[in-house]
Amino acid sequence: MDETGDFFSEAMETARNVLADLIVHAGLQLRPGVLSRGMARQCRVRLSFLMNYIRQLIFLLAAGMIDTLPPVKPRAGASRAALPDGVEDVTASFLAASGQRPWRFALAPGHYAPMPAMLDIPAKPKPDEVPAGRFIEKVIVLGGILADPAPHARRMARALHRWRAAGEMHPVSLQVVPGFRAGRLAESFAQVLSVRLNEALAVAWNDSG
């Protein structure tokens, strides 16, 4: 394995270790029903770092795939049969009433837009306990991505290919700074990862011809 492969493997293992530490730190392996407000806040900080770190890992893997992707096979769209007279399509209302939808990991972060100034509104008192289900769900999804990042990287590579073909500038990565004591190894990888990703994206764009 070359130096880039070694770096990526070690960076992935570091992400898995951070995720494992989060699970143990919050006791999520016990499937608790609720977390204390303080513990929930710590989970959010750690998950925020992890999600940005994992995005950069996927971007780095995708940057090397842009020019090696096989062509996409067109799929025939499934046409919906016409409903009989007097029958109403209630799919939308059913989905709206089915409760919270499963959490999906966004490969690319949303565009930044500064929030407009808002008036101070008295906040409702926050509960002392927070449901743990959403945190557990995110941990499971992130664990699955770290176990097999290749499909997600291929999706991202196709997006990068479209952006490059459209003449857009290559994305620029900012260093992911953990808001907690993530350990020297995780902090070092987060710093180097951003540099390597920017270099890989610049090469991918310059090699487009």
N, C-alpha and C positions, 0 to 999 in steps of 0.2 A: 504494500500500500504506500502511495506517495505521501509527501508532506501534507498536502491539502486534505487527503483522505484521513490521515492520522489526526489532523486538527479537528475535522468535522466529527470524527468518532469520539474524540475526547470531549468536545463541546456538547455532543449529544448525551454522553454519559454524565457530564456535569449537570445538565438540565434534569436528567432522571433523578440524580441525587437530591437536587433542590426540591423536586416534586415529592420525593419520598420523605424528606425532612418536613415538608409542609404537612403531609398526611399524618405523620407521627406527632408533630408539634400540636396539631389541632385535634388529634384523636379521631380523624375521619375514618380510619380503618374500622372503628367500632360502630359506624353508621349512627352517630347520635342524631336525635331529632332536632335539637337546637344547639346553638353555640352562644356563649356570652357575647355581649356587644363588643368587648375589647378583643376577644379572640376572632370574631368575625372581621373586625377591622384589620387585624394582622393577616388574616387569610386573604383579604382583598389586596393588600399591599404586595404580598408574595405572589399571588396569582397575576397581578398586573405586570410584575417583573417577568414572570415566567412566560406569559403570553407574548410579550414583546420580544423576549429572547428567542422563543421558538419561531416566531415569525421571521426573525433575521436568519435563523438556521435554515428555514425552508427557502427563503429568498436566495441564500448562498448556494444551496443545492440546485435550485431552479436556474440560477444564472449559468451554470455549466450545462444545462439541458436545452437551452433555447434553440440551438442550431442542430440538435440531434433528434428532435421530436418527430415521430411518424405523422403523416397527414391524418387529419381527423376524418373518420368515416361518417358521411351524412346519415342521420337517422330519420326515418320516416316518422313524421308527427302523427301521434295517435288522434284520430278524429273522433269526437264525441258524438254519439248517436243522438238524434233529435228526440226530445221528450214528447210523449203523447200529449194531446190536447188536454188542458186542465191540470197537468202535472207541473208543479213548481220545483225549480232547482234550489234546494236549501243547503247546498254544500257550504257556502260561505258562512251562513248562520250557524251551521253545525260546528265548523272549525272555531268560530268565535266563542262558542259555548263549551268547547272541549277542554278549556283550562289552559294552563301555561304550556307553551310549546317547548320542545326539547332545545337545549342550548346548542348553538353551532358556533364553531371557532372560525372567525373571519381571518382569512389568510393575509389580507392587506388591511391596515388600519384605515379608518375613515378619514376624510379630509378634515383638517383643522379649521374651525371657524370660531373666532372669538365671541364669547357670550356678550350680549348687550347688557348695559348697566340695568340693574333691577332694583326695585324698592325693597327695603328690608321688610320681610314678612315674618311675623312671629311663627317660629317652628313648633310643631307639635312635639310633645315629649316622646323621645325614642324609647322603644321597649328595651328591657334589660337583656332579653334573649332574642336571637335571630334564628330563623329556620336554617338548618344545615343542608337541606336537600340540594339547593342550587350549587353550593360549594362542592359537594360530593359529585354532582353531575359534571362540573367543570374538570375536576381532578380525573374522572374516568375518561372524559374526552381527550384531555391533554396526554394522559398516559397512553391512549391508543395511538395518538399521532406520533409520540416519541418511539413507540414500538415499531411503527412502519411509516416513516415520513415520505417515502417515495411517491405514493399516489398524490399526496398534497403538493409535493414539489413539482410534479408534472402539470397539475392544474395551474400552479403559479407560473411555471415556465411558459405555458400557452398564453397567459395574461401578459407576461413580459414581452412575448413575441408580438402580440397585438399592439401593445403600447409602442414598441420600437418601430413596427411597420407603419404606425400612424404618425410617426415623426415626433413623438413626445420625447422629452428629455428623460434620461435614465433616473430612476428613483435615487434618492440620497438617504443614507441610513445615519441616524443619530445614535450615539452610544446609549445603551440601556443602563441606567444607573439604579441599582437596587435601593429601595427606601428602608432597608433592614440589613442586619448583619448576615449577608449571604455567604460569607466565607471568602478567603483570598482567591481560591481557584475560580469560583463563579464570577467574582468581580473582575479578575484578569481576563477570563474568556469573554465576558461582556464587552470589555474595552477593545480587545483585539478583533473580536467578531465584527464589530462595526467597520473597522478599517479594512478588513479582508473583503467584506461584502461590498463596500464602495469600490474597491479595486476591481472585483469580479464584474460588477455591473458596468463599470467604465470600459473594461475589455470587451464585454459582450456587445455593447453599443458600438464601439469603435471597429469591431470585427464584422459589422453588418455589411460593410462594403459601401 
